Amino acid sequence: DADVFIVFVRRLGLPEAQLRAIQAYVNSGKPTIGMRTASHAFTMNFRDPPGFSVPEGRAEWRAFDAEVLGGSYNNHGANELGTDVALAEGAEGHPMLKGLSPAPWHSTASLYFVAPIKEDAQVLLTGSIPGRTEPLVWTRMYNGGKVVYIGLGHPDDFEAPEFRKLLTNSIFWAMDKDVPE
């Protein structure tokens, strides 16, 4: 019955019934917002150790990032670098950016390496470290439902007014509501 599904978990092997309920929701075309670690939310390991198998009664959705979010998480930059956040070319005027300053800001979160992303994704913000720029925030459609991925969500990000505004805007936008000023 949820109006929007917000995913902000990391490497979680859920009981099968719970994961099937999440899959049914997402596949129904309702809005989904993935924050930071959602890119590897339902994959228990980054690189499975030899002999790994999903514990009995648990389930993974390894394709969630590629299928639903439209990304391809493959590691992250050095934690001490953080991420320089900037407006993506052509993103001006998107409702999710309403009230956000076009000036770049810095996040203490490491930059997630997510490229390539799906061709149907619209990148709104990019993240950069010396020598590398990646898509950071994008939108796309999945089974008729709006999807937002936000590669931010480090604890310090919640202190930043820009991040809080972005998160609020994304929820309103995903639910087809007017984004507040």
VOGU-3710 file (C-alpha; in Angstrom, 3 decimals, decimal comma):
1> dadvfivfvr> 0,000/0,000/0,000  3,039/2,299/0,054  3,052/5,449/-2,076  6,786/5,172/-2,719  9,462/2,586/-1,914  12,691/4,059/-0,538  15,626/1,662/-0,487  18,595/2,491/1,714  20,067/-0,853/2,761  23,347/-2,574/1,987
11> rlglpeaqlr> 24,092/-6,204/1,152  20,888/-7,583/2,605  19,748/-11,143/2,029  16,088/-11,002/2,959  13,717/-13,826/3,791  12,336/-14,940/0,433  8,761/-13,829/1,152  9,921/-10,302/2,010  12,019/-10,001/-1,139  9,150/-11,299/-3,285
21> aiqayvnsgk> 6,871/-8,621/-1,782  9,436/-5,941/-2,679  9,754/-7,334/-6,195  5,983/-7,356/-6,626  5,779/-3,714/-5,510  8,579/-2,545/-7,803  7,330/-4,600/-10,757  3,849/-3,096/-10,348  5,125/0,242/-11,648  4,982/2,137/-8,378
31> ptigmrtash> 7,741/4,676/-7,634  11,098/3,585/-6,251  13,884/5,708/-4,780  17,268/4,134/-4,216  19,748/5,899/-1,974  23,474/5,268/-2,001  23,890/1,609/-0,994  20,672/0,671/-2,792  22,983/-0,012/-5,731  23,976/-3,172/-3,890
41> aftmnfrdpp> 21,005/-3,524/-1,572  20,034/-7,119/-2,224  23,415/-8,610/-3,156  25,021/-10,123/-0,100  28,678/-9,784/-1,192  30,621/-7,497/-3,509  32,733/-10,365/-4,759  31,524/-13,671/-3,397  34,193/-15,514/-1,440  34,988/-19,033/-2,662
51> gfsvpegrae> 32,268/-21,460/-1,681  29,677/-18,769/-0,884  26,035/-19,634/-1,244  22,984/-17,701/-0,157  21,866/-19,004/3,241  18,780/-21,190/3,224  15,594/-19,147/3,544  17,289/-15,994/2,262  17,138/-14,484/-1,195  19,111/-12,004/-3,266
61> wrafdaevlg> 18,074/-9,730/-6,114  21,434/-9,250/-7,777  19,915/-7,575/-10,836  18,105/-4,853/-8,823  20,754/-2,221/-9,593  20,917/-2,898/-13,332  17,240/-3,762/-13,882  15,461/-1,258/-11,703  17,849/1,539/-10,765  19,641/1,426/-14,097
71> gsynnhgane> 23,164/1,450/-12,706  26,122/-0,881/-12,576  27,816/-0,398/-9,212  31,391/-1,646/-9,405  33,166/-0,131/-6,379  33,869/3,341/-5,021  36,564/5,951/-4,747  38,772/6,617/-1,762  36,750/7,613/1,283  39,018/10,542/2,138
81> lgtdvalaeg> 38,335/12,233/-1,229  34,610/12,630/-0,783  32,613/13,712/-3,833  32,256/17,045/-5,591  28,574/17,315/-6,568  27,583/19,332/-9,645  24,607/19,884/-11,906  24,656/17,591/-14,938  24,593/19,148/-18,382  21,009/19,527/-19,591
91> aeghpmlkgl> 19,441/18,910/-16,180  18,505/22,533/-15,523  14,811/22,969/-14,788  14,109/19,392/-13,678  11,547/19,506/-10,824  13,811/17,441/-8,552  16,321/20,286/-8,633  13,793/22,963/-7,658  15,210/25,205/-4,949  18,710/23,758/-5,217
101> spapwhstas> 21,606/26,050/-5,934  23,315/25,276/-9,244  26,636/25,838/-7,474  28,594/22,656/-6,754  28,889/21,371/-3,213  31,119/18,792/-1,547  29,973/15,578/0,117  32,205/13,595/2,435  30,773/10,430/0,850  33,077/8,423/-1,377
111> lyfvapiked> 32,161/8,515/-5,052  30,364/5,382/-6,214  31,509/4,012/-9,560  28,212/3,263/-11,311  28,826/3,846/-15,029  27,623/2,808/-17,419  24,023/3,514/-16,531  20,981/2,654/-18,646  20,557/4,745/-21,783  17,045/5,784/-20,742
121> aqvlltgsip> 18,321/7,405/-17,528  18,402/11,179/-17,185  21,406/12,266/-15,140  20,626/15,253/-12,899  23,803/15,503/-10,801  27,316/14,219/-11,274  29,958/13,372/-8,717  33,653/13,930/-9,248  36,997/13,112/-7,741  40,347/13,971/-9,336
131> grteplvwtr> 40,457/12,211/-12,693  36,931/10,768/-12,618  33,322/11,908/-12,969  30,352/9,591/-12,498  26,567/9,892/-12,685  25,416/10,634/-9,131  21,672/11,288/-9,302  19,419/10,126/-12,110  15,844/9,260/-12,951  14,303/6,675/-15,228
141> mynggkvvyi> 11,166/4,628/-15,667  10,765/0,969/-14,753  7,579/-0,899/-15,648  5,821/2,450/-15,915  6,970/3,660/-12,479  9,338/6,507/-11,729  12,736/5,516/-10,386  15,263/7,817/-8,734  18,783/6,873/-7,768  20,718/9,155/-5,415
151> glghpddfea> 24,351/8,176/-4,890  24,503/10,277/-1,736  23,416/9,291/1,752  26,566/9,281/3,858  25,680/10,315/7,439  27,225/13,768/6,869  25,011/14,291/3,804  21,954/14,530/6,029  23,488/17,666/7,577  23,660/19,372/4,165
161> pefrklltns> 20,591/21,458/3,249  21,182/20,666/-0,443  20,910/16,934/0,194  17,817/17,220/2,362  16,116/19,385/-0,270  17,098/16,937/-3,018  15,711/14,009/-1,044  12,449/15,818/-0,309  12,094/16,884/-3,930  12,733/13,364/-5,189
171> ifwamdkdvp> 9,962/11,940/-3,012  7,431/14,499/-4,225  8,524/14,086/-7,849  8,389/10,285/-7,734  4,824/10,422/-6,393  3,724/12,924/-9,081  3,185/15,639/-6,487  4,127/19,285/-6,859  7,664/19,796/-5,600  7,548/22,374/-2,784
181> e> 9,484/25,636/-2,960
//
